[in-house]
């Protein structure tokens, strides 16, 4: 399911950082599937934080997570 979210974010280019991160990870030697899975983990982490703190999606925090992926 989260891989579908990754694909949708890249399809609509929102947030832009998802596609940028995907390209960066693939360029760094990860397979496309690995890159999508890594981004999906960042989505799950954001969802966990949202539920835990009972707050809305924090795009800045999500983008920070994407930028931290290596």
N, CA and C atoms as an extended XYZ file, in Angstrom:
210
Properties=species:S:1:pos:R:3:atomname:S:1:resname:S:1:resid:I:1 pbc="F F F"
N         0.817       -1.194        0.000 N   UNK     1
C         0.000        0.000        0.000 CA  UNK     1
C         0.868        1.269        0.000 C   UNK     1
N         1.918        1.285        0.818 N   UNK     2
C         2.767        2.475        0.893 CA  UNK     2
C         3.536        2.689       -0.405 C   UNK     2
N         3.844        1.601       -1.101 N   UNK     3
C         4.514        1.765       -2.395 CA  UNK     3
C         3.591        2.483       -3.371 C   UNK     3
N         2.294        2.249       -3.260 N   UNK     4
C         1.325        2.970       -4.074 CA  UNK     4
C         1.314        4.449       -3.751 C   UNK     4
N         1.499        4.783       -2.478 N   UNK     5
C         1.573        6.192       -2.075 CA  UNK     5
C         2.814        6.833       -2.680 C   UNK     5
N         3.925        6.115       -2.634 N   UNK     6
C         5.165        6.625       -3.241 CA  UNK     6
C         4.932        6.889       -4.725 C   UNK     6
N         4.357        5.925       -5.406 N   UNK     7
C         4.104        6.079       -6.844 CA  UNK     7
C         3.188        7.270       -7.123 C   UNK     7
N         2.166        7.439       -6.308 N   UNK     8
C         1.234        8.559       -6.493 CA  UNK     8
C         1.932        9.897       -6.251 C   UNK     8
N         2.750        9.967       -5.216 N   UNK     9
C         3.486       11.211       -4.961 CA  UNK     9
C         4.379       11.563       -6.146 C   UNK     9
N         5.007       10.560       -6.727 N   UNK    10
C         5.868       10.839       -7.882 CA  UNK    10
C         5.031       11.172       -9.119 C   UNK    10
N         3.887       10.528       -9.278 N   UNK    11
C         3.032       10.795      -10.438 CA  UNK    11
C         2.533       12.234      -10.434 C   UNK    11
N         2.097       12.716       -9.263 N   UNK    12
C         1.566       14.077       -9.196 CA  UNK    12
C         2.634       15.106       -8.825 C   UNK    12
N         3.855       14.603       -8.560 N   UNK    13
C         4.993       15.457       -8.216 CA  UNK    13
C         4.704       16.316       -6.982 C   UNK    13
N         4.125       15.660       -5.961 N   UNK    14
C         3.805       16.360       -4.712 CA  UNK    14
C         3.951       15.408       -3.543 C   UNK    14
N         4.882       15.662       -2.652 N   UNK    15
C         5.842       16.759       -2.709 CA  UNK    15
C         6.963       16.457       -3.712 C   UNK    15
N         7.512       17.495       -4.261 N   UNK    16
C         8.556       17.360       -5.276 CA  UNK    16
C         9.751       16.555       -4.759 C   UNK    16
N        10.006       16.656       -3.469 N   UNK    17
C        11.158       15.988       -2.872 CA  UNK    17
C        11.096       14.466       -3.018 C   UNK    17
N         9.904       13.912       -3.178 N   UNK    18
C         9.798       12.452       -3.348 CA  UNK    18
C        10.502       12.014       -4.620 C   UNK    18
N        10.210       12.684       -5.735 N   UNK    19
C        10.855       12.340       -7.003 CA  UNK    19
C        12.356       12.638       -6.955 C   UNK    19
N        12.705       13.759       -6.350 N   UNK    20
C        14.123       14.123       -6.218 CA  UNK    20
C        14.861       13.043       -5.427 C   UNK    20
N        14.266       12.587       -4.346 N   UNK    21
C        14.877       11.556       -3.506 CA  UNK    21
C        14.988       10.246       -4.263 C   UNK    21
N        13.943        9.876       -4.981 N   UNK    22
C        13.970        8.643       -5.776 CA  UNK    22
C        15.142        8.680       -6.761 C   UNK    22
N        15.259        9.755       -7.489 N   UNK    23
C        16.349        9.869       -8.478 CA  UNK    23
C        17.717        9.845       -7.798 C   UNK    23
N        17.814       10.519       -6.658 N   UNK    24
C        19.089       10.556       -5.927 CA  UNK    24
C        19.480        9.157       -5.465 C   UNK    24
N        18.521        8.415       -4.912 N   UNK    25
C        18.811        7.075       -4.409 CA  UNK    25
C        19.187        6.125       -5.534 C   UNK    25
N        18.473        6.190       -6.647 N   UNK    26
C        18.809        5.346       -7.799 CA  UNK    26
C        20.188        5.737       -8.334 C   UNK    26
N        20.463        7.024       -8.377 N   UNK    27
C        21.774        7.492       -8.830 CA  UNK    27
C        22.904        7.052       -7.919 C   UNK    27
N        22.568        6.808       -6.655 N   UNK    28
C        23.571        6.370       -5.690 CA  UNK    28
C        23.787        4.858       -5.719 C   UNK    28
N        23.032        4.154       -6.597 N   UNK    29
C        23.255        2.731       -6.755 CA  UNK    29
C        22.149        1.823       -6.248 C   UNK    29
N        21.103        2.380       -5.649 N   UNK    30
C        19.973        1.559       -5.223 CA  UNK    30
C        19.121        1.203       -6.442 C   UNK    30
N        18.490        0.045       -6.381 N   UNK    31
C        17.547       -0.299       -7.440 CA  UNK    31
C        16.313        0.597       -7.284 C   UNK    31
N        15.512        0.666       -8.321 N   UNK    32
C        14.281        1.458       -8.236 CA  UNK    32
C        13.379        0.925       -7.131 C   UNK    32
N        13.293       -0.389       -6.996 N   UNK    33
C        12.462       -0.994       -5.955 CA  UNK    33
C        12.987       -0.639       -4.562 C   UNK    33
N        14.300       -0.710       -4.374 N   UNK    34
C        14.883       -0.331       -3.082 CA  UNK    34
C        14.581        1.131       -2.758 C   UNK    34
N        14.718        1.986       -3.762 N   UNK    35
C        14.465        3.413       -3.549 CA  UNK    35
C        13.014        3.650       -3.146 C   UNK    35
N        12.088        3.000       -3.833 N   UNK    36
C        10.669        3.136       -3.490 CA  UNK    36
C        10.402        2.632       -2.076 C   UNK    36
N        11.016        1.509       -1.701 N   UNK    37
C        10.828        0.957       -0.360 CA  UNK    37
C        11.392        1.886        0.706 C   UNK    37
N        12.533        2.492        0.449 N   UNK    38
C        13.128        3.424        1.407 CA  UNK    38
C        12.224        4.638        1.614 C   UNK    38
N        11.671        5.148        0.533 N   UNK    39
C        10.756        6.284        0.630 CA  UNK    39
C         9.492        5.872        1.378 C   UNK    39
N         9.024        4.651        1.129 N   UNK    40
C         7.827        4.154        1.821 CA  UNK    40
C         8.060        4.101        3.327 C   UNK    40
N         9.260        3.754        3.751 N   UNK    41
C         9.574        3.738        5.184 CA  UNK    41
C         9.444        5.146        5.762 C   UNK    41
N         9.905        6.144        5.027 N   UNK    42
C         9.774        7.527        5.492 CA  UNK    42
C         8.301        7.909        5.639 C   UNK    42
N         7.461        7.428        4.738 N   UNK    43
C         6.024        7.696        4.828 CA  UNK    43
C         5.447        7.040        6.079 C   UNK    43
N         5.809        5.792        6.322 N   UNK    44
C         5.310        5.085        7.501 CA  UNK    44
C         5.758        5.793        8.778 C   UNK    44
N         6.997        6.255        8.811 N   UNK    45
C         7.485        6.979        9.986 CA  UNK    45
C         6.671        8.248       10.212 C   UNK    45
N         6.353        8.960        9.154 N   UNK    46
C         5.555       10.181        9.274 CA  UNK    46
C         4.146        9.838        9.762 C   UNK    46
N         3.560        8.795        9.212 N   UNK    47
C         2.228        8.374        9.653 CA  UNK    47
C         2.235        7.992       11.131 C   UNK    47
N         3.266        7.297       11.559 N   UNK    48
C         3.380        6.917       12.973 CA  UNK    48
C         3.412        8.159       13.856 C   UNK    48
N         4.253        9.125       13.484 N   UNK    49
C         4.341       10.355       14.271 CA  UNK    49
C         3.019       11.112       14.289 C   UNK    49
N         2.318       11.118       13.154 N   UNK    50
C         1.019       11.792       13.086 CA  UNK    50
C         0.031       11.149       14.058 C   UNK    50
N        -0.031        9.838       14.041 N   UNK    51
C        -0.971        9.135       14.908 CA  UNK    51
C        -0.587        9.265       16.380 C   UNK    51
N         0.685        9.152       16.653 N   UNK    52
C         1.175        9.226       18.030 CA  UNK    52
C         0.866       10.586       18.654 C   UNK    52
N         1.110       11.652       17.900 N   UNK    53
C         0.917       13.009       18.418 CA  UNK    53
C        -0.462       13.571       18.086 C   UNK    53
N        -1.274       12.786       17.363 N   UNK    54
C        -2.612       13.227       16.948 CA  UNK    54
C        -2.542       14.581       16.238 C   UNK    54
N        -1.681       14.613       15.221 N   UNK    55
C        -1.494       15.846       14.464 CA  UNK    55
C        -1.627       15.568       12.978 C   UNK    55
N        -1.622       16.613       12.185 N   UNK    56
C        -1.733       16.466       10.735 CA  UNK    56
C        -0.357       16.225       10.119 C   UNK    56
N        -0.387       15.856        8.841 N   UNK    57
C         0.834       15.612        8.077 CA  UNK    57
C         1.751       16.814        8.158 C   UNK    57
N         3.029       16.557        8.453 N   UNK    58
C         4.028       17.610        8.549 CA  UNK    58
C         4.987       17.431        7.366 C   UNK    58
N         4.736       18.185        6.311 N   UNK    59
C         5.540       18.025        5.095 CA  UNK    59
C         7.010       18.323        5.334 C   UNK    59
N         7.308       19.316        6.151 N   UNK    60
C         8.703       19.645        6.436 CA  UNK    60
C         9.441       18.494        7.092 C   UNK    60
N         8.788       17.845        8.043 N   UNK    61
C         9.394       16.701        8.731 CA  UNK    61
C         9.567       15.537        7.755 C   UNK    61
N         8.570       15.322        6.902 N   UNK    62
C         8.647       14.255        5.900 CA  UNK    62
C         9.796       14.513        4.924 C   UNK    62
N         9.906       15.734        4.449 N   UNK    63
C        10.989       16.085        3.522 CA  UNK    63
C        12.345       15.899        4.197 C   UNK    63
N        12.441       16.240        5.465 N   UNK    64
C        13.699       16.022        6.201 CA  UNK    64
C        14.050       14.539        6.234 C   UNK    64
N        13.051       13.709        6.426 N   UNK    65
C        13.287       12.261        6.422 CA  UNK    65
C        13.769       11.805        5.044 C   UNK    65
N        13.153       12.313        4.008 N   UNK    66
C        13.581       11.941        2.659 CA  UNK    66
C        15.026       12.360        2.409 C   UNK    66
N        15.364       13.545        2.811 N   UNK    67
C        16.725       14.051        2.596 CA  UNK    67
C        17.769       13.249        3.371 C   UNK    67
N        17.348       12.614        4.469 N   UNK    68
C        18.282       11.833        5.290 CA  UNK    68
C        18.550       10.450        4.714 C   UNK    68
N        17.737       10.013        3.747 N   UNK    69
C        17.927        8.680        3.172 CA  UNK    69
C        19.227        8.626        2.384 C   UNK    69
N        19.968        7.553        2.571 N   UNK    70
C        21.257        7.373        1.888 CA  UNK    70
C        21.284        6.072        1.128 C   UNK    70
